[in-house]
Amino acid sequence: MYIHLGNDIVISTRRVIAIVNIEEPISPDLKEIIEIAEIEKKLVAVSYQDKKKSMIITDDQIYLSPISSNTLYKRANNEYKEG
């Protein structure tokens, strides 16, 4: 299965480790994860505006998406079946 993260970015659900809500207030631990991913060049901002609602942690990157974690979870379980 695949999941659409927004702005034409689609990833395989096999790569997803976690989908985390990052709407304000963001915990210090999540801020640190984002900062480390940015330093290591593993951070992908799906939306370049300040509309970040969820963080998708995969086996090799971290994505910041403008789509809510609930919606992404539903998409991961319903859409884009691999064939």
C-alpha positions as CSV (number, residue, x, y, z in Angstrom):
1,M,0.0,0.0,0.0
2,Y,1.0,3.6,-0.5
3,I,0.2,6.8,1.4
4,H,0.0,10.3,-0.1
5,L,1.7,12.8,2.2
6,G,0.7,15.9,0.2
7,N,2.3,17.9,-2.6
8,D,2.7,14.9,-4.9
9,I,4.8,12.9,-2.4
10,V,3.7,9.3,-2.1
11,I,5.6,6.7,-0.1
12,S,5.2,3.0,0.6
13,T,3.5,2.1,3.9
14,R,6.2,-0.6,4.3
15,R,8.7,2.2,5.0
16,V,6.6,3.9,7.7
17,I,7.6,3.5,11.3
18,A,5.4,6.1,12.9
19,I,2.9,8.9,12.1
20,V,3.0,11.5,14.9
21,N,0.9,14.6,15.5
22,I,3.0,17.7,15.7
23,E,0.4,20.4,16.0
24,E,1.3,23.1,18.6
25,P,2.5,22.8,21.2
26,I,5.3,20.5,20.0
27,S,7.2,18.6,22.7
28,P,10.9,19.3,23.2
29,D,11.6,15.7,22.2
30,L,9.9,16.0,18.9
31,K,11.7,19.3,18.2
32,E,15.0,17.6,18.9
33,I,14.1,14.7,16.4
34,I,13.3,17.3,13.8
35,E,16.5,19.3,14.4
36,I,18.7,16.1,14.2
37,A,16.9,15.0,11.0
38,E,17.5,18.4,9.5
39,I,21.2,18.4,10.4
40,E,21.6,14.9,9.0
41,K,19.8,16.0,5.8
42,K,17.0,13.4,6.3
43,L,14.2,15.9,6.8
44,V,11.7,16.4,4.0
45,A,9.2,19.3,4.4
46,V,6.2,18.3,2.3
47,S,4.8,21.8,2.6
48,Y,7.2,24.7,2.7
49,Q,4.6,26.9,4.5
50,D,4.2,26.7,8.3
51,K,1.3,24.2,7.9
52,K,3.0,21.2,9.5
53,K,0.5,18.9,11.2
54,S,2.2,15.6,11.3
55,M,5.6,13.9,11.2
56,I,6.1,10.6,9.3
57,I,9.1,8.7,10.5
58,T,10.3,6.2,7.9
59,D,13.3,3.8,7.8
60,D,15.5,6.5,6.2
61,Q,13.8,9.9,6.3
62,I,11.4,12.1,8.3
63,Y,8.6,13.9,6.5
64,L,6.7,16.9,7.8
65,S,3.2,16.9,6.3
66,P,0.4,19.5,6.2
67,I,-2.1,16.6,6.5
68,S,-3.3,15.6,10.0
69,S,-2.0,12.4,11.5
70,N,-5.5,11.0,11.7
71,T,-6.1,11.5,7.9
72,L,-2.7,9.9,7.1
73,Y,-3.5,6.9,9.3
74,K,-6.8,6.4,7.4
75,R,-5.0,6.8,4.1
76,A,-2.4,4.2,5.1
77,N,-5.1,1.7,5.8
78,N,-7.4,2.4,2.8
79,E,-5.7,3.8,-0.3
80,Y,-3.3,3.0,-3.1
81,K,-3.1,-0.8,-2.8
82,E,0.1,-2.3,-4.2
83,G,-0.7,-4.6,-7.1
